[in-house]
């Protein structure tokens, strides 16, 4: 989670990309991400990295979207 003053500066994309690369280095085969489906910026970042939406559902009483990426 980033403070609003850091939104739109590319930090989210950099962080997400670094995490995907680290997962590959560590030999993981699949990644799962859970986001607020109303957070368009987070969804855009994940989709650009090759994540696919699995489902939109309620998670612990809050709206959620589960996305995955095979590595």
C-alpha positions in Angstrom: 0.0 0.0 0.0 1.4 3.4 -0.9 0.5 6.8 0.5 -1.6 8.9 -1.8 1.3 11.4 -2.3 3.2 8.6 -4.1 0.4 7.5 -6.4 0.9 7.9 -10.2 4.7 8.0 -9.9 5.4 4.5 -11.1 6.3 3.0 -7.7 3.4 0.5 -7.8 4.6 -0.9 -11.1 8.2 -1.0 -9.9 7.3 -2.9 -6.7 5.0 -5.3 -8.5 7.6 -6.1 -11.2 10.3 -6.6 -8.5 8.0 -9.0 -6.6 7.3 -11.0 -9.8 11.0 -11.2 -10.6 11.8 -12.3 -7.0 9.2 -15.0 -7.2 10.7 -16.3 -10.4 14.2 -16.3 -8.8 12.8 -18.2 -5.9 11.4 -20.9 -8.1 7.7 -20.2 -7.5 5.3 -21.5 -10.1 2.3 -19.3 -9.5 1.4 -15.9 -7.9 -1.9 -14.8 -6.5 -2.9 -11.2 -5.8 -5.9 -9.9 -4.0 -7.0 -6.4 -4.6 -10.0 -4.1 -4.1 -11.8 -4.4 -7.5 -12.5 -0.7 -7.4 -8.8 0.0 -7.4 -8.3 0.5 -11.1 -4.6 1.4 -10.8 -3.7 -1.8 -9.0 -5.7 -3.9 -11.4 -4.0 -2.1 -14.4 -0.6 -2.8 -13.0 -1.3 -6.5 -12.4 -2.9 -7.0 -15.9 0.1 -5.4 -17.5 2.3 -7.9 -15.7 0.3 -10.8 -17.1 -2.1 -11.5 -14.2 -5.5 -12.9 -15.0 -8.7 -12.3 -13.0 -9.9 -15.5 -11.3 -13.0 -14.0 -9.5 -14.5 -11.0 -7.9 -16.0 -11.9 -4.5 -16.4 -10.8 -0.9 -13.3 -11.4 1.3 -13.8 -11.0 5.0 -16.8 -8.8 4.4 -15.0 -6.5 1.9 -15.0 -6.5 -1.9 -12.1 -8.3 -3.5 -10.7 -9.5 -6.7 -8.4 -12.5 -7.0 -5.9 -12.5 -9.8 -3.2 -15.1 -10.7 -0.1 -15.4 -12.8 1.6 -18.6 -13.8 5.4 -18.2 -13.8 
